[in-house]
């Protein structure tokens, strides 16, 4: 039970920190932490199908897409 509360706190805290970050790469990393903690929480709640989907999409694909979008839209100094 304590692990579940800890995961809930990690999920909410990393989501809030991702919202207030100035550096966008840190935002992508914190989004991955939030998705990973949520995936583990779903696994502990005995929803393995939802946990697997959340791990793939929320912890892996979305942060990678955010990071790629940041890299593609950075200004080039000439």
Secondary structure, DSSP 8 states (H G I E B T S, - for coil): -HHHHHHHHHHHHHHHHHHH-SSHHHHHHHHHHHHHHHHHHHHHTT-HHHHHHHHHIIIIIHHHHHHHHHHHH-----
